Amino acid sequence: MSTSIRGLLAATMLAGSLFAAAPALAQEEDSAVSVSANVALVTDYRFRGYSLTDGDPALQGGIDVALPAGFYVGTWASTISGGTAYGEMELDAYAGWGGEFGALTVDAGVLYYIYPTGDGENSGFDNIDTDFFETYASLSAGIGPVTATVGAAYTFEQDAVGNGDQDNIYLYTDLAAGIPDTPISLTAHVGYNDGPFSYSKANGKVWDFGVGASYAVTESLSLGINYADVGGSNVEDFSDAGVFFTLGYSM
């Protein structure tokens, strides 16, 4: 069954895209088409360590469609505090492929970030572009009780990236494990951002860190608490370290 990383985090109470760097999870080889959905309320929408809601709550949700032979498509949305240029909503559309090779789970695809309520032309900047594409890939494997994931997200040169002549690379590692005989899961994350989306004066390079815990109330309903921090960037509210909570439901 296909599900976005963002949707998965929302459903397991690691929502807010704290660990989001690629939006898809590898799928089973199946000839059938299946649809899943998720919705979450988060006290702060964190994306790669940064708050995209100025520390305020966000409502999030997504729909994913698993296709034959491991392919998938999906969409995910969140309320944001993007100002005039980006508006009050982020909408992501993506497509990719996932599968297993021995002990490794492989996933790769492309994602399009859209800001449908923004008005870049009247943002105070000249002809600002906001929507952009990003490619992603990841490898996951089980190491005892721990699932380890390494991945990368690459934003190639396009109008919305820097001055239109820059690219951005995000590298990350995630660890996840369930506590035996309990409904509790733990996660840890570290990411490295190099490019204009690092929002930093330190040569455009920053690290972000996170830890989280989730409690599965039912198979579909979860509660969670997470901590996020960004090193090398100092933008008030946007990059402040903080704790946020999530309430999510998957279908």
C-alpha positions in Angstrom: 0.0 0.0 0.0 1.3 3.4 -0.9 1.5 6.2 1.6 3.4 9.4 1.6 6.2 9.9 4.2 4.3 13.0 5.2 1.1 11.1 5.5 2.8 8.3 7.3 4.2 10.7 9.9 0.8 12.3 10.3 -0.8 9.0 10.9 1.8 7.8 13.4 2.1 11.1 15.2 5.3 12.1 13.7 3.5 14.6 11.6 4.5 18.1 10.6 7.1 16.6 8.2 9.8 16.6 10.9 11.5 13.9 9.0 10.1 14.6 5.6 12.6 14.5 2.8 11.0 12.2 0.4 7.2 11.7 0.2 6.8 8.0 -0.5 7.1 4.7 1.1 8.1 1.6 -0.8 5.1 -0.7 -1.8 4.3 -4.3 -2.1 4.4 -5.9 -5.5 0.7 -6.1 -6.2 -1.5 -5.9 -9.4 -4.3 -4.3 -7.5 -5.0 -0.6 -7.0 -5.5 0.6 -3.5 -6.3 4.0 -1.9 -5.4 5.2 1.5 -5.9 8.5 3.3 -4.6 10.3 6.4 -5.5 13.4 8.4 -3.7 15.1 11.3 -3.7 18.1 13.6 -0.3 19.3 14.7 0.6 22.0 17.1 3.4 23.2 14.7 4.1 22.2 11.1 7.9 21.4 11.0 9.6 20.7 7.7 13.2 19.7 7.9 13.4 21.4 11.3 11.8 24.7 10.3 8.4 25.9 11.4 6.1 26.7 8.4 3.3 27.9 10.6 5.2 30.4 12.8 4.8 28.0 15.7 1.0 27.8 15.3 -1.2 24.7 14.8 -1.8 23.2 11.3 -4.3 20.9 9.8 -2.9 18.3 7.4 -4.1 15.5 5.2 -3.3 13.4 2.2 -4.5 10.7 -0.2 -2.3 8.0 -1.7 -3.0 5.6 -4.6 -0.9 2.4 -4.9 -0.6 1.2 -8.5 0.5 -2.1 -10.0 4.2 -3.0 -10.1 5.2 -0.8 -7.2 4.2 2.6 -8.7 2.2 5.2 -6.8 0.8 8.7 -6.9 -0.5 10.9 -4.2 -1.2 14.3 -2.8 -0.8 15.9 0.6 -1.7 19.4 2.0 -1.2 21.5 5.0 -2.1 24.9 6.3 0.9 27.2 6.5 1.8 30.8 7.4 3.5 31.8 4.2 2.7 35.5 3.9 1.6 37.1 0.7 3.9 35.1 -1.6 3.1 31.6 -0.3 -0.4 32.1 1.1 -2.0 29.9 3.7 -1.8 26.5 2.1 0.9 24.1 0.8 -0.2 21.4 -1.6 2.1 18.6 -2.7 1.6 16.2 -5.6 4.0 13.3 -6.2 4.6 10.1 -8.1 7.2 7.4 -7.7 8.2 3.8 -7.4 9.1 1.6 -4.5 10.2 -2.0 -4.1 12.4 -4.4 -2.2 15.8 -5.8 -3.2 16.8 -8.4 -0.7 16.9 -6.7 2.7 16.7 -3.2 1.2 13.6 -1.2 0.5 14.1 1.3 -2.3 12.0 4.3 -3.1 12.4 7.1 -5.6 10.2 9.7 -7.3 9.4 13.4 -8.0 7.4 15.8 -5.9 5.8 19.2 -6.9 5.3 21.8 -4.2 2.3 24.1 -4.9 1.1 27.2 -3.1 -2.4 27.8 -4.5 -3.4 30.7 -2.2 -0.2 32.7 -2.6 0.3 35.8 -4.7 3.9 36.0 -5.6 3.4 38.9 -8.0 2.1 41.1 -5.2 4.5 40.0 -2.5 6.8 43.0 -2.6 9.3 41.1 -4.8 9.7 41.2 -8.5 7.9 38.3 -10.2 8.5 35.9 -7.4 7.9 32.2 -8.2 6.9 29.8 -5.5 6.0 26.4 -7.0 8.9 24.0 -7.7 9.8 20.4 -8.3 12.0 18.1 -6.2 13.4 14.6 -6.8 14.0 12.1 -4.0 15.4 8.7 -3.3 15.9 6.6 -0.2 17.1 3.2 1.1 15.7 1.5 4.2 16.8 -1.7 6.0 16.0 -3.4 9.3 18.9 -3.6 11.8 17.6 -5.8 14.6 14.5 -4.0 16.1 15.5 -0.7 14.4 14.5 0.4 10.9 17.2 2.7 9.4 16.6 5.0 6.4 19.1 7.1 4.4 17.8 9.4 1.7 18.3 12.5 -0.4 16.1 15.1 -1.9 17.4 17.2 -4.8 15.9 20.4 -6.0 17.3 21.3 -9.4 17.7 24.8 -10.9 14.3 26.4 -11.5 12.8 29.9 -11.0 11.6 29.3 -7.4 15.1 28.1 -6.2 17.3 31.0 -5.2 17.7 33.3 -8.1 16.8 30.6 -10.6 20.4 29.5 -11.1 20.9 27.5 -7.8 20.1 24.0 -6.7 19.5 22.5 -3.2 20.4 19.1 -1.8 19.0 17.6 1.4 20.5 14.5 3.0 19.1 12.7 5.9 19.1 9.6 8.2 16.2 8.3 10.2 16.0 5.6 12.8 12.7 4.1 14.1 11.9 1.3 16.5 8.9 0.1 18.5 9.2 -0.7 22.2 8.4 -4.5 22.5 4.9 -5.4 23.9 3.9 -1.7 24.0 2.0 0.6 21.5 4.9 3.1 21.7 7.4 3.8 18.9 10.5 6.0 19.0 12.3 7.9 16.2 15.5 9.9 15.7 16.5 12.0 12.8 19.4 14.1 11.5 19.4 16.0 8.2 21.8 18.2 6.2 20.6 21.0 4.0 22.9 22.7 1.4 21.5 25.4 -0.8 19.0 28.3 -0.7 16.4 26.3 1.2 18.7 26.1 4.2 17.8 29.8 5.0 21.2 30.4 6.4 24.1 32.8 6.1 26.6 30.0 7.0 27.5 29.2 3.4 23.9 27.9 2.9 24.6 24.8 5.0 22.6 23.7 8.0 21.9 20.6 10.1 18.5 19.7 11.6 17.8 17.2 14.4 14.8 15.6 15.8 13.5 12.9 18.2 10.0 11.7 18.7 7.7 9.2 20.4 4.3 8.0 19.3 1.5 6.1 21.0 -0.9 4.0 18.9 -4.3 4.4 20.5 -5.8 2.2 17.9 -4.6 0.8 14.5 -5.7 4.1 13.0 -5.5 6.7 15.7 -2.2 7.9 17.2 -0.8 10.5 19.5 2.7 11.8 19.5 5.3 14.2 20.8 8.3 15.5 18.9 11.3 17.8 19.3 12.9 19.6 16.4 16.0 21.9 16.1 18.0 23.5 13.4 21.7 24.3 13.7 23.4 27.0 11.7 20.3 29.0 11.0 18.9 31.8 13.2 15.6 33.1 12.0 13.2 34.0 14.8 10.3 31.6 15.2 11.1 30.0 11.8 14.2 28.1 13.0 13.6 28.1 16.8 14.0 24.7 18.5 10.7 23.4 19.9 8.4 20.6 21.0 5.2 19.9 19.1 2.4 17.4 19.5 0.3 15.5 16.9 -3.0 13.8 16.7 -3.5 11.7 13.5 -5.9 9.3 11.9 -5.2 7.0 8.9 -7.7 5.2 6.7 
